[in-house]
Amino acid sequence: MSLASKAQRYDVLVKALIELLDTVEETDEGREFKPTVIRSCRSDHVTKLDQILTQLKSTLEDNG
């Protein structure tokens, strides 16, 4: 697999992951929630994960 096709595949997979994590649904009572979550009992991991996902999302938006 060429480097370009590998990079393109990463882009597609990261975009799919972010779309899955950004999905918002509504309960019968009208409350919005995100049904897909990543959990950790380590607060520093949660902070790092949030930073990583934010950077990945920003990178994807910059590249279209």
VODO-42592 format. One record per residue: x, y, z of N, C-alpha, C in turn; residue number from 1; chain. Coordinates in nm, 4 decimals. Layout:
<<X,Y,Z>,<X,Y,Z>,<X,Y,Z>,NUM,A>
...
//
This chain:
<<0.0857,-0.1180,0.0000>,<0.0000,0.0000,0.0000>,<0.0897,0.1234,0.0000>,1,A>
<<0.0618,0.2156,-0.0895>,<0.1428,0.3369,-0.0988>,<0.1148,0.4280,0.0200>,2,A>
<<0.2075,0.5166,0.0448>,<0.1932,0.6107,0.1551>,<0.0713,0.7001,0.1357>,3,A>
<<0.0473,0.7430,0.0116>,<-0.0680,0.8298,-0.0169>,<-0.1991,0.7567,0.0087>,4,A>
<<-0.2088,0.6311,-0.0354>,<-0.3337,0.5578,-0.0138>,<-0.3522,0.5234,0.1332>,5,A>
<<-0.2429,0.5000,0.2043>,<-0.2512,0.4741,0.3478>,<-0.2997,0.5990,0.4217>,6,A>
<<-0.2470,0.7147,0.3840>,<-0.2892,0.8408,0.4454>,<-0.4366,0.8671,0.4169>,7,A>
<<-0.4794,0.8394,0.2941>,<-0.6199,0.8591,0.2585>,<-0.7090,0.7651,0.3397>,8,A>
<<-0.6637,0.6424,0.3579>,<-0.7416,0.5464,0.4374>,<-0.7540,0.5935,0.5822>,9,A>
<<-0.6439,0.6438,0.6387>,<-0.6484,0.6998,0.7745>,<-0.7498,0.8129,0.7825>,10,A>
<<-0.7493,0.9013,0.6838>,<-0.8443,1.0127,0.6815>,<-0.9886,0.9625,0.6854>,11,A>
<<-1.0177,0.8622,0.6030>,<-1.1531,0.8073,0.5971>,<-1.1920,0.7446,0.7307>,12,A>
<<-1.0999,0.6685,0.7900>,<-1.1294,0.6008,0.9165>,<-1.1446,0.6995,1.0322>,13,A>
<<-1.0592,0.7999,1.0374>,<-1.0683,0.8997,1.1442>,<-1.1977,0.9797,1.1296>,14,A>
<<-1.2337,1.0151,1.0072>,<-1.3586,1.0874,0.9842>,<-1.4778,1.0033,1.0298>,15,A>
<<-1.4768,0.8742,0.9983>,<-1.5860,0.7854,1.0397>,<-1.5937,0.7759,1.1924>,16,A>
<<-1.4787,0.7677,1.2586>,<-1.4758,0.7618,1.4050>,<-1.5323,0.8894,1.4664>,17,A>
<<-1.4917,1.0038,1.4144>,<-1.5392,1.1315,1.4679>,<-1.6884,1.1479,1.4440>,18,A>
<<-1.7364,1.1093,1.3267>,<-1.8806,1.1172,1.2999>,<-1.9586,1.0292,1.3969>,19,A>
<<-1.9057,0.9118,1.4258>,<-1.9702,0.8213,1.5206>,<-1.9747,0.8825,1.6604>,20,A>
<<-1.8633,0.9422,1.7029>,<-1.8568,1.0026,1.8359>,<-1.9386,1.1315,1.8450>,21,A>
<<-1.9589,1.1999,1.7333>,<-2.0344,1.3257,1.7334>,<-2.1846,1.3055,1.7118>,22,A>
<<-2.2293,1.1817,1.6942>,<-2.3710,1.1547,1.6747>,<-2.4508,1.2007,1.7958>,23,A>
<<-2.5572,1.2763,1.7703>,<-2.6454,1.3239,1.8775>,<-2.7862,1.2718,1.8491>,24,A>
<<-2.8452,1.2125,1.9515>,<-2.9820,1.1632,1.9406>,<-3.0686,1.2321,2.0448>,25,A>
<<-3.1979,1.2125,2.0346>,<-3.2910,1.2769,2.1261>,<-3.3758,1.1704,2.1960>,26,A>
<<-3.3922,1.1852,2.3283>,<-3.4757,1.0932,2.4041>,<-3.6225,1.1255,2.3791>,27,A>
<<-3.7100,1.0388,2.4264>,<-3.8543,1.0623,2.4145>,<-3.8956,1.1903,2.4858>,28,A>
<<-3.8168,1.2295,2.5869>,<-3.8461,1.3515,2.6624>,<-3.7890,1.4769,2.5959>,29,A>
<<-3.7159,1.4592,2.4857>,<-3.6611,1.5748,2.4136>,<-3.5206,1.6119,2.4530>,30,A>
<<-3.4582,1.5340,2.5410>,<-3.3210,1.5634,2.5843>,<-3.2228,1.5065,2.4828>,31,A>
<<-3.1254,1.5873,2.4425>,<-3.0230,1.5411,2.3487>,<-2.9126,1.4687,2.4250>,32,A>
<<-2.8566,1.3658,2.3615>,<-2.7450,1.2932,2.4205>,<-2.6606,1.2304,2.3100>,33,A>
<<-2.5361,1.1988,2.3447>,<-2.4457,1.1301,2.2527>,<-2.4416,0.9833,2.2937>,34,A>
<<-2.4957,0.8950,2.2090>,<-2.5058,0.7546,2.2460>,<-2.3729,0.6788,2.2449>,35,A>
<<-2.2732,0.7305,2.1752>,<-2.1443,0.6632,2.1661>,<-2.0415,0.7427,2.2455>,36,A>
<<-1.9803,0.6777,2.3428>,<-1.8828,0.7448,2.4282>,<-1.7605,0.6564,2.4474>,37,A>
<<-1.6501,0.7189,2.4782>,<-1.5288,0.6499,2.5207>,<-1.5087,0.6888,2.6659>,38,A>
<<-1.4948,0.5909,2.7524>,<-1.4823,0.6173,2.8957>,<-1.3448,0.5769,2.9474>,39,A>
<<-1.3024,0.6476,3.0496>,<-1.1799,0.6128,3.1214>,<-1.1962,0.6568,3.2666>,40,A>
<<-1.1436,0.5772,3.3560>,<-1.1480,0.6169,3.4973>,<-1.0297,0.7069,3.5318>,41,A>
<<-0.9456,0.7341,3.4358>,<-0.8312,0.8245,3.4549>,<-0.8649,0.9606,3.3939>,42,A>
<<-0.8792,1.0595,3.4801>,<-0.9198,1.1917,3.4308>,<-0.8164,1.2515,3.3368>,43,A>
<<-0.6881,1.2244,3.3603>,<-0.5867,1.2781,3.2695>,<-0.5962,1.2127,3.1314>,44,A>
<<-0.6408,1.0873,3.1255>,<-0.6607,1.0223,2.9958>,<-0.7789,1.0839,2.9226>,45,A>
<<-0.8830,1.1173,2.9961>,<-1.0004,1.1809,2.9352>,<-0.9605,1.3153,2.8744>,46,A>
<<-0.8822,1.3913,2.9472>,<-0.8360,1.5218,2.8984>,<-0.7505,1.5055,2.7731>,47,A>
<<-0.6571,1.4117,2.7763>,<-0.5709,1.3876,2.6599>,<-0.6523,1.3394,2.5406>,48,A>
<<-0.7467,1.2498,2.5653>,<-0.8304,1.1990,2.4568>,<-0.9121,1.3109,2.3942>,49,A>
<<-0.9670,1.3976,2.4765>,<-1.0434,1.5115,2.4250>,<-0.9547,1.6011,2.3382>,50,A>
<<-0.8322,1.6251,2.3824>,<-0.7398,1.7076,2.3053>,<-0.7046,1.6421,2.1720>,51,A>
<<-0.6796,1.5118,2.1756>,<-0.6449,1.4389,2.0533>,<-0.7599,1.4415,1.9542>,52,A>
<<-0.8815,1.4126,2.0014>,<-0.9971,1.4114,1.9123>,<-1.0251,1.5504,1.8548>,53,A>
<<-1.0071,1.6536,1.9351>,<-1.0250,1.7902,1.8872>,<-0.9239,1.8222,1.7772>,54,A>
<<-0.7990,1.7831,1.7978>,<-0.6951,1.8073,1.6968>,<-0.7212,1.7275,1.5697>,55,A>
<<-0.7634,1.6025,1.5849>,<-0.7952,1.5210,1.4671>,<-0.9092,1.5835,1.3873>,56,A>
<<-1.0128,1.6278,1.4578>,<-1.1278,1.6897,1.3908>,<-1.0842,1.8167,1.3177>,57,A>
<<-1.0029,1.8968,1.3817>,<-0.9539,2.0205,1.3206>,<-0.8687,1.9901,1.1974>,58,A>
<<-0.7857,1.8893,1.2060>,<-0.7006,1.8496,1.0935>,<-0.7854,1.8036,0.9751>,59,A>
<<-0.8892,1.7253,1.0026>,<-0.9770,1.6803,0.8953>,<-1.0496,1.7970,0.8300>,60,A>
<<-1.0945,1.8934,0.9102>,<-1.1643,2.0099,0.8569>,<-1.0711,2.0947,0.7713>,61,A>
<<-0.9432,2.1042,0.8107>,<-0.8453,2.1806,0.7328>,<-0.8210,2.1178,0.5972>,62,A>
<<-0.8292,1.9837,0.5917>,<-0.8007,1.9122,0.4664>,<-0.9239,1.8892,0.3815>,63,A>
<<-1.0418,1.9244,0.4348>,<-1.1643,1.9051,0.3568>,<-1.2120,1.7669,0.3762>,64,A>
//
